[in-house]
């Protein structure tokens, strides 16, 4: 499946054709670049005014950007460790799993003929 050339975009609505723009790799890279520049601009704008925080550390320029980056990274790392602790094997439910049930073919709904 080639994401750079969606098949049959002629049958999509105008919104569908517009959203196909996001599936192209080079456009995703453009979006990432624009968001990165925007975040850098906001980080640099934090140096242009004086803040009055409740704690001294809040007055450091760029504190919230740096704090948010490190806390989000820590959240991902904690989630990876937590996954090791709580994950279950694929056959954890065994014969009680719904996808393990046998359905009688004569009772299944048949599509339109």
N, C-alpha and C positions, 0 to 999 in steps of 0.2 A: 504494500500500500504506500503510495507516494503522497506524502502530505503537502508537497510543494505544488502539486497539480491536482486539485480536487476533481473527481470525475463528475461530469454532468452538472456543472454549475449553472447551466442555462435554465434548468428546471427549478432553481432556487428563487425565492423572493428577493427583493432588493436588500432586505436586512440579511438574508442568508448569504448573498453574494458579498456583502460588506464584511460579515463575520468570517468568511473564508480567508480574508486578508490576514487574520491573526494566526492561521495555521501554517503560514509560510515561515521557514526558519529565519530568513533574512529580516522579515518584519518583526519577529519575536526578538531578535537581537537589537533592532532599532528601539523597540519599546523598553528593553532592559537598559540600553544606553541613555535614553531620555530620562527614565526613572533614576538612574545613577547620578546623572548631572543635576537633576532636581534635588535629590537628597544632599549632594555636595553643596549646592547653592544654599539650601536651608541650614546646613551645618556652618557654612561660612557666615551666613547672615546672623548667626547667634553671637558672633564676635562684635557686632556693630552697636550693641546697646547694653546698658547696665541693668542687671536683673536684681530684684530684691526678694530673695528666697527666705524660707523659714530657717534653713540650715546653711552654713557657710559653703558646703559642697555644691549646693544648687546654684551658687553664683559663678561657678567656674564655667567659662564659655565651652559649649559643646558637651556639657555633662549629660544631658538627657539623650542625646544621640549616641554617645559612647555607652552609657548605661543600658539603653534599649538594645543596642547591638550585642553586648555581652550577655544580657539576661536572656535574649532570644536564643543565642548560641547555647547557653547553659540549659535552657528549656529543652532544646533538641537533644543534647547529650543525656540529660536526665531521662527523657523519654526512651532513649535507646537502652539505657540500663534497666529501666522499669519493664521494658518489653522482655528482656531476658528473664526477669523474675516472674512475670505473670502469663507468659505465652503458654499455650497448650499444644500438644501434638495434633497433627491434622486429623487423626482418627480418634480424638478424645471422646466423642459421644458414641462411637462405635455403631452398633445396630440401632440405636435410638435416634440417630440423625435423620432428618427429614429427607435428605438427598439419598439416603440408603433404602428408602421404601420402594417396594415394587408396586407398580400401578397396573391393574388389569387393563389390557389394551381395549377390551370391548366396552369399558366404562369411560374411556377418555372422550372428551368432546372432539368431534371432527370439525374441521373448518368448512367453510362454504364450498360446495362442489360445483 
